[in-house]
Amino acid sequence: MRRLAMTFILTCCSGAGLAVAGDWPGFRGPTGDGMSSETGVPVHWSKEQNVRWKVKLPGPGNSSPIVSGSRVFITCAQDQGKKRGLYCFDRKDGSELWSRVVDFERVMPTHETNPYCAPTPATDGKRIVVWHGSAGLFCYDLDGKELWRRDLGEFHHQWGYAASPVIYRDRVIQNCAPGDKAFVAAFDLADGRELWRTDEPTDGDGRKRPDGAPMGTWSTPVVVKIDGEDQIVCSLPTRVVAYDPTDGKIIWSCEGLHGERGDLAYSSPVIADGLCVAIGGYNGPSMAFKLGGSGEISESSRLWRKPQSPQSIGSGAIVDGYLYVPDAGPSTIRCLDVATGKEMWTDRASGASHWGSIVMAEGRCYVTNQDGTTIVFKPNPEKFELIARNELGEHSNSTPALSNGQVFVRTYENLYCIAAE
């Protein structure tokens, strides 16, 4: 397992920026896939056990914490999204070091299960970037000084926004959606200049298809090395697309996420060993395909496609050819054979639905359910092997961050630092 985790890190290190060892610099960690080389990560905790500190948050949210050196960052909104903030805490004791709150005068639509400020911030160890949807894309230094901001337009959807920024070398990659205009774009990390923008064609108004079914993408892109070259891979409403990070040109696309109930992409594509698994939202399709090639690769590269799947919001992890996926409904964790799509097992031991994604350390999977319970289990294709149930008793839609032997968990009420005694 250690060898597998290090393989992911070495594969993706060309896009990792300046974040130092032990940092958790963005959504799903250093490589964007949940894989971690951390050791000494706590296995057991509760409200009374192994809590180094907890701090009350100013509002609920679905974003996840990130860690850079001695600082922990999280986003929160207040006043119906008219105040959208980035908060910085001292990882030693949880004291607030600074906050930067952006005023946005209008109340934009969202769903009650997706409070404003859903995207997770990203850092390169010198700067931190946060996307506040219609309020804009912002960059600060680690002491909270604003370096630049970009107005990307209005993103209007009944379910809000959620895609997190990704820092790749000298640029920020952002899936700018959902809304009337949906596009993936790159911005200069130093000054916010737009470097490229690639629009995604839509059959509808960006919010609904012509038949009235919902559509949109909330998926965070991932950086992957394919055939020796870095590519930006993102799940969009009807397909998975790979972009050239230098100019934004589409390298390849794979159709298959168009669903009967809607064209929706919530979770990120999950990639390992030259294969990609993507799952549509709202009980949409799931599919796997071989990476590489150019143009439309569905017919040549798709291995399997299932027209319906359990609700997928959090992203899974692939270990030794098997995908472990947390379901948002029903309250299950599943194991799938990546090559065939065969379901190896389904287990309901978690007891609640998952909006958070799986992260991995020391051969263990960690995922937090909506009851604020972090399930720790062993990736085993033969059966579900529960290691621990760590209950906080507070609602959570977020993904844990792992850094220097500590676990940071965000609930709707608090931010926790978990550390073994």
C-alpha positions as CSV (number, residue, x, y, z in Angstrom):
1,M,0.0,0.0,0.0
2,R,2.9,2.4,0.8
3,R,4.3,1.7,-2.7
4,L,0.9,2.4,-4.3
5,A,0.5,5.7,-2.5
6,M,4.0,6.8,-3.4
7,T,3.3,5.9,-7.0
8,F,0.4,8.3,-7.0
9,I,2.5,11.1,-5.5
10,L,5.4,10.6,-8.0
11,T,2.9,10.5,-10.9
12,C,1.3,13.8,-10.0
13,C,4.2,15.7,-8.4
14,S,4.8,17.8,-11.5
15,G,1.6,19.7,-10.7
16,A,2.0,19.9,-7.0
17,G,3.4,23.4,-6.7
18,L,5.5,24.4,-3.7
19,A,3.5,22.7,-0.9
20,V,5.9,21.0,1.6
21,A,5.8,17.5,2.8
22,G,3.0,17.0,5.4
23,D,0.8,19.7,3.8
24,W,-2.7,18.9,2.7
25,P,-2.8,21.7,0.1
26,G,-6.2,21.2,-1.7
27,F,-9.3,19.1,-2.1
28,R,-8.3,15.5,-1.5
29,G,-4.8,16.2,-0.6
30,P,-1.4,16.6,-2.4
31,T,-2.3,14.7,-5.5
32,G,-6.0,15.4,-5.6
33,D,-6.9,11.7,-5.4
34,G,-7.1,11.2,-1.6
35,M,-3.9,9.2,-1.5
36,S,-1.5,10.1,1.4
37,S,1.9,8.9,2.5
38,E,1.2,10.1,6.0
39,T,2.1,7.8,8.9
40,G,0.9,7.9,12.5
41,V,-2.6,8.9,11.5
42,P,-5.1,8.4,14.3
43,V,-7.5,5.5,13.9
44,H,-9.8,6.1,16.9
45,W,-11.4,9.3,18.2
46,S,-14.6,10.8,19.6
47,K,-15.8,14.1,21.1
48,E,-13.8,13.3,24.2
49,Q,-10.9,11.2,22.8
50,N,-7.9,12.3,20.8
51,V,-9.3,15.8,20.1
52,R,-6.3,18.2,20.2
53,W,-8.7,21.2,19.7
54,K,-11.9,22.2,18.1
55,V,-13.1,25.7,17.1
56,K,-16.6,27.0,16.5
57,L,-17.2,27.9,12.8
58,P,-19.2,31.0,11.8
59,G,-21.5,29.0,9.6
60,P,-22.2,25.6,8.1
61,G,-20.6,24.4,4.9
62,N,-19.6,21.6,2.6
63,S,-16.0,22.7,1.9
64,S,-13.1,20.7,3.5
65,P,-10.1,22.0,5.5
66,I,-6.6,22.3,3.9
67,V,-3.3,22.6,5.7
68,S,-0.1,24.6,4.9
69,G,2.6,24.5,7.5
70,S,1.3,25.9,10.7
71,R,-2.0,27.1,9.2
72,V,-5.3,25.5,8.6
73,F,-7.8,27.0,6.2
74,I,-11.6,26.7,5.7
75,T,-14.4,28.6,4.0
76,C,-17.7,29.7,5.6
77,A,-20.6,31.9,4.5
78,Q,-23.0,34.0,6.5
79,D,-26.1,36.1,5.8
80,Q,-27.5,33.9,3.0
81,G,-24.2,34.0,1.1
82,K,-23.9,37.8,1.1
83,K,-20.8,37.3,3.2
84,R,-18.3,34.7,1.8
85,G,-15.2,34.1,3.9
86,L,-11.9,32.4,4.1
87,Y,-10.7,31.6,7.6
88,C,-7.2,30.8,8.8
89,F,-6.5,29.0,12.1
90,D,-3.3,28.2,14.0
91,R,-2.9,24.4,13.7
92,K,-1.2,24.4,17.2
93,D,-4.2,25.5,19.2
94,G,-7.0,26.4,16.8
95,S,-6.9,30.1,17.4
96,E,-8.1,32.3,14.5
97,L,-5.2,34.0,12.8
98,W,-7.2,36.0,10.3
99,S,-10.3,36.0,8.1
100,R,-11.1,37.6,4.8
101,V,-14.8,38.1,4.1
102,V,-16.1,39.2,0.7
103,D,-19.3,41.1,0.6
104,F,-21.8,40.1,-2.2
105,E,-25.0,42.1,-2.2
106,R,-27.3,39.6,-3.8
107,V,-28.8,36.3,-2.5
108,M,-28.1,33.6,-5.1
109,P,-30.0,30.4,-5.3
110,T,-28.6,27.2,-3.8
111,H,-30.0,24.1,-2.1
112,E,-30.3,23.9,1.7
113,T,-27.9,20.9,1.6
114,N,-25.3,22.9,-0.2
115,P,-24.5,26.1,1.7
116,Y,-22.5,28.8,0.1
117,C,-18.7,28.5,0.1
118,A,-18.8,24.9,-0.9
119,P,-15.5,24.9,-2.8
120,T,-12.4,23.9,-0.9
121,P,-9.5,26.3,-1.1
122,A,-6.0,25.4,-2.6
123,T,-2.5,26.6,-1.7
124,D,1.0,26.2,-3.2
125,G,2.6,27.0,0.2
126,K,2.9,30.7,-0.6
127,R,-0.5,31.7,-1.8
128,I,-4.0,30.5,-1.2
129,V,-6.8,30.6,-3.8
130,V,-10.5,30.4,-3.1
131,W,-13.5,30.4,-5.5
132,H,-16.6,32.2,-4.1
133,G,-18.8,31.5,-7.1
134,S,-20.5,34.6,-8.4
135,A,-18.5,36.7,-6.0
136,G,-15.3,35.8,-7.8
137,L,-12.0,34.0,-7.6
138,F,-9.6,35.3,-5.0
139,C,-5.9,34.9,-4.1
140,Y,-4.2,35.8,-0.8
141,D,-0.8,35.3,0.7
142,L,-0.6,33.1,3.8
143,D,-0.9,36.2,6.0
144,G,-4.2,37.1,4.4
145,K,-3.1,39.9,2.1
146,E,-5.2,40.0,-1.0
147,L,-3.0,39.6,-4.1
148,W,-5.7,39.6,-6.8
149,R,-9.3,38.8,-7.6
150,R,-11.1,37.8,-10.8
151,D,-14.8,38.3,-11.6
152,L,-15.8,35.2,-13.6
153,G,-19.4,36.1,-14.1
154,E,-22.6,34.9,-12.5
155,F,-23.2,31.2,-11.7
156,H,-26.9,30.7,-11.2
157,H,-28.2,27.3,-10.4
158,Q,-30.9,26.0,-8.0
159,W,-28.3,23.8,-6.4
160,G,-25.5,26.3,-6.0
161,Y,-21.8,25.7,-6.9
162,A,-19.0,23.5,-5.4
163,A,-16.0,22.9,-7.8
164,S,-12.7,23.6,-6.0
165,P,-9.7,25.3,-7.6
166,V,-6.7,23.3,-8.5
167,I,-3.2,24.8,-8.5
168,Y,-1.0,23.4,-11.3
169,R,2.5,24.8,-11.5
170,D,2.1,28.5,-12.2
171,R,-1.6,28.5,-12.7
172,V,-5.0,27.9,-11.2
173,I,-7.4,25.5,-12.9
174,Q,-11.1,26.2,-12.2
175,N,-14.2,24.3,-13.3
176,C,-16.5,27.4,-13.7
177,A,-20.0,26.0,-13.5
178,P,-22.9,25.4,-13.3
179,G,-24.8,28.2,-14.9
180,D,-25.7,29.9,-18.2
181,K,-22.1,29.8,-19.2
182,A,-20.0,26.7,-18.2
183,F,-16.3,26.6,-18.9
184,V,-13.0,25.3,-17.6
185,A,-10.3,28.0,-17.3
186,A,-6.7,28.6,-16.2
187,F,-5.5,31.8,-14.5
188,D,-2.0,33.0,-13.7
189,L,-1.2,32.2,-10.1
190,A,0.9,35.4,-9.8
191,D,-1.6,38.0,-11.0
192,G,-4.9,36.3,-11.9
193,R,-4.7,36.9,-15.7
194,E,-6.8,34.5,-17.7
195,L,-4.5,32.2,-19.6
196,W,-7.2,30.1,-21.4
197,R,-10.9,29.3,-21.3
198,T,-12.6,26.4,-22.9
199,D,-16.4,26.5,-23.0
200,E,-18.5,23.4,-22.6
201,P,-21.4,23.2,-25.0
202,T,-24.8,22.5,-23.3
203,D,-28.0,21.2,-24.6
204,G,-30.2,23.5,-22.5
205,D,-29.7,26.7,-20.5
206,G,-26.9,25.4,-18.2
207,R,-29.4,24.6,-15.5
208,K,-32.0,22.4,-17.2
209,R,-32.1,20.3,-20.3
210,P,-34.8,21.0,-22.9
211,D,-36.9,18.3,-21.3
212,G,-36.8,20.1,-18.0
213,A,-34.4,17.6,-16.3
214,P,-31.6,19.3,-14.2
215,M,-28.0,19.6,-15.5
216,G,-24.7,20.9,-14.3
217,T,-21.2,20.0,-13.0
218,W,-19.8,20.5,-9.5
219,S,-16.8,18.3,-10.1
220,T,-13.3,19.3,-9.1
221,P,-10.7,18.5,-11.9
222,V,-7.7,16.2,-11.3
223,V,-4.2,16.4,-12.8
224,V,-3.0,13.2,-14.3
225,K,0.1,12.2,-16.3
226,I,-1.0,10.3,-19.4
227,D,1.5,9.0,-22.0
228,G,4.2,11.2,-20.4
229,E,2.2,14.4,-20.5
230,D,0.2,16.2,-17.8
231,Q,-3.6,16.5,-18.5
232,I,-6.5,18.1,-16.6
233,V,-9.4,15.7,-16.4
234,C,-12.8,16.8,-15.3
235,S,-16.3,15.3,-15.2
236,L,-18.8,17.5,-17.0
237,P,-22.6,17.0,-17.4
238,T,-22.5,14.4,-20.1
239,R,-18.9,13.4,-20.5
240,V,-15.4,13.3,-19.1
241,V,-12.9,15.7,-20.8
242,A,-9.1,16.0,-20.7
243,Y,-7.5,19.4,-21.3
244,D,-4.0,20.4,-22.2
245,P,-3.0,22.5,-19.2
246,T,-0.8,24.8,-21.3
247,D,-3.6,26.1,-23.7
248,G,-6.9,24.5,-22.7
249,K,-7.3,22.5,-25.9
250,I,-9.4,19.4,-25.5
251,I,-7.2,16.3,-25.9
252,W,-9.9,13.7,-25.6
253,S,-13.4,13.2,-24.3
254,C,-15.5,10.2,-23.3
255,E,-19.3,10.4,-23.4
256,G,-21.5,8.4,-21.1
257,L,-22.7,10.6,-18.1
258,H,-26.0,11.6,-19.7
259,G,-28.7,10.2,-17.4
260,E,-32.4,9.6,-17.5
261,R,-33.1,11.9,-14.6
262,G,-30.5,14.6,-15.5
263,D,-27.0,15.4,-16.8
264,L,-25.1,15.9,-13.6
265,A,-21.6,15.4,-12.4
266,Y,-20.9,15.8,-8.6
267,S,-17.9,13.6,-7.8
268,S,-14.4,13.8,-9.4
269,P,-13.2,11.2,-11.8
270,V,-11.2,8.5,-10.1
271,I,-8.0,7.4,-11.9
272,A,-5.4,4.7,-11.4
273,D,-3.4,2.3,-13.5
274,G,-4.4,3.9,-16.8
275,L,-8.1,3.6,-16.1
276,C,-10.8,6.2,-15.2
277,V,-14.1,5.7,-13.4
278,A,-16.7,8.4,-13.5
279,I,-20.1,8.4,-11.9
280,G,-23.0,10.7,-12.7
281,G,-25.1,12.4,-10.1
282,Y,-28.8,11.9,-9.3
283,N,-28.7,8.2,-9.7
284,G,-27.0,8.7,-13.1
285,P,-24.7,6.4,-15.1
286,S,-21.3,5.1,-14.1
287,M,-18.6,4.0,-16.5
288,A,-14.9,3.1,-16.8
289,F,-12.6,3.6,-19.7
290,K,-9.0,3.4,-20.7
291,L,-7.1,6.7,-20.6
292,G,-5.2,8.1,-23.6
293,G,-5.8,8.8,-27.2
294,S,-7.4,11.8,-28.8
295,G,-10.8,13.0,-29.9
296,E,-13.9,11.2,-28.8
297,I,-12.8,7.9,-27.3
298,S,-16.1,6.4,-26.1
299,E,-16.3,3.6,-28.6
300,S,-12.6,2.7,-28.5
301,S,-11.8,3.0,-24.8
302,R,-14.9,2.5,-22.7
303,L,-14.8,-0.7,-20.7
304,W,-18.3,-0.7,-19.3
305,R,-21.3,1.6,-18.5
306,K,-24.2,1.1,-16.1
307,P,-27.2,3.3,-16.8
308,Q,-28.0,3.8,-13.1
309,S,-26.0,4.1,-9.9
310,P,-26.5,5.1,-6.3
311,Q,-26.3,8.8,-5.7
312,S,-22.7,9.9,-6.0
313,I,-21.4,13.1,-4.4
314,G,-18.2,12.1,-2.7
315,S,-15.4,10.6,-4.7
316,G,-14.0,7.2,-4.2
317,A,-10.5,5.6,-4.3
318,I,-8.9,2.9,-6.4
319,V,-6.7,0.3,-4.7
320,D,-5.2,-2.6,-6.6
321,G,-7.8,-2.5,-9.4
322,Y,-10.8,-2.1,-7.1
323,L,-12.9,1.1,-6.6
324,Y,-14.2,1.9,-3.1
325,V,-17.0,4.4,-3.4
326,P,-19.0,6.2,-0.7
327,D,-22.7,6.5,-1.7
328,A,-24.8,9.6,-0.9
329,G,-28.0,7.5,-1.1
330,P,-28.6,4.8,0.0
331,S,-26.2,4.8,3.0
332,T,-23.7,2.4,1.6
333,I,-20.1,1.8,0.8
334,R,-19.4,-0.3,-2.3
335,C,-16.5,-2.1,-3.9
336,L,-16.3,-2.4,-7.7
337,D,-14.0,-4.2,-10.0
338,V,-12.7,-1.3,-12.1
339,A,-12.0,-3.4,-15.2
340,T,-15.5,-5.0,-15.3
341,G,-17.8,-2.9,-13.2
342,K,-18.7,-6.0,-11.1
343,E,-20.0,-5.1,-7.7
344,M,-17.9,-7.1,-5.2
345,W,-19.8,-6.1,-2.1
346,T,-22.1,-3.4,-0.6
347,D,-22.2,-2.6,3.1
348,R,-24.4,-0.4,5.2
349,A,-22.3,-0.4,8.4
350,S,-21.7,3.3,8.0
351,G,-25.3,4.0,9.0
352,A,-25.6,7.3,7.1
353,S,-25.1,8.8,3.6
354,H,-21.8,10.2,2.5
355,W,-21.2,13.5,0.9
356,G,-17.5,13.5,1.8
357,S,-14.9,11.7,-0.2
358,I,-12.6,8.8,0.7
359,V,-9.0,9.6,1.7
360,M,-6.3,6.9,2.4
361,A,-3.3,6.6,4.7
362,E,-1.3,3.5,5.9
363,G,-3.5,1.1,4.0
364,R,-6.7,2.4,5.6
365,C,-9.7,4.2,4.0
366,Y,-11.2,7.2,5.9
367,V,-14.6,8.7,5.0
368,T,-16.9,10.9,7.0
369,N,-20.7,10.4,6.8
370,Q,-23.5,12.9,7.2
371,D,-23.8,12.1,10.9
372,G,-20.2,13.3,11.5
373,T,-19.0,9.7,11.9
374,T,-15.7,8.9,10.2
375,I,-15.6,5.3,9.1
376,V,-12.2,3.7,8.9
377,F,-12.0,0.5,6.9
378,K,-9.5,-1.8,5.2
379,P,-9.7,-1.9,1.3
380,N,-10.5,-5.6,0.8
381,P,-12.3,-6.7,-2.4
382,E,-13.5,-9.9,-0.6
383,K,-15.5,-8.2,2.2
384,F,-16.1,-5.0,4.1
385,E,-13.6,-4.8,6.9
386,L,-14.5,-2.1,9.5
387,I,-11.6,-0.8,11.6
388,A,-13.2,2.0,13.5
389,R,-16.3,4.2,13.8
390,N,-15.4,7.7,15.1
391,E,-18.5,9.6,16.1
392,L,-18.7,13.4,16.6
393,G,-22.5,13.6,16.5
394,E,-22.5,16.7,14.2
395,H,-23.7,17.0,10.6
396,S,-20.9,16.9,8.1
397,N,-20.7,16.9,4.3
398,S,-16.9,17.3,4.1
399,T,-13.7,15.3,3.5
400,P,-11.0,14.8,6.2
401,A,-7.6,16.4,5.7
402,L,-4.5,14.4,6.8
403,S,-1.3,16.3,7.8
404,N,1.7,15.4,9.9
405,G,-0.1,12.6,11.8
406,Q,-3.2,14.7,12.4
407,V,-6.8,14.5,11.0
408,F,-8.8,17.7,10.5
409,V,-12.5,17.2,10.3
410,R,-15.1,19.9,9.4
411,T,-18.7,19.6,10.6
412,Y,-21.5,22.1,10.2
413,E,-20.6,23.4,13.7
414,N,-16.9,23.0,14.3
415,L,-13.5,22.4,12.9
416,Y,-11.7,19.6,14.7
417,C,-8.0,18.7,15.0
418,I,-7.6,15.0,15.8
419,A,-4.3,13.7,17.1
420,A,-3.3,10.6,18.9
421,E,-2.1,11.0,22.5
